[in-house]
Amino acid sequence: MKWNESRVKSVLTNTCPKCHQGKVFMHKTIFHPKKFAKMNERCSECGHKYELETGFFYGAMYASYATTVAFSVATFVLTYLIYPPAPFWVYIVNIFTVLIVLAPLNFRIGRLIWINLFTGYNPDAINNQQEKTKSHG
């Protein structure tokens, strides 16, 4: 599988899972409290609707949970490697700090993973959208 067709590329670059061109989230900034969660309704390039049905993104909580576990384990391991004899509370404080700081990133990654589970890459998606637009307009 080529990088351009990879679902991982779509998740890491915040691009449409169908055409890998349009952006899923409106704003590039992740750490702005009012902007990090704003999503486009449809892809600007291929017209793909991101929320496939009402409540679709409730399932993204499962993907977010998995990334939360990954962040927590990584933080634990890094704390252990940097300062092995640290008391238990240091590990807890470090993990909570990382999870709070990375919460907006975790939110986005969870949604991007979830939408990529249900939508596959289609190299002709943009052409198909242009043909539909021409025939209806």
Secondary structure by P-SEA (a helix, b strand, c coil): ccccccaaaaaaaccccccccccccccccccccccccccccccccccccccccccccccaaaaaaaaaaaaaaaaaaaaaaacccccaaaaaaaaaaaaaaaaaaaaaaaaaaaaaacbbbbcaaaaaaaaaaaaac
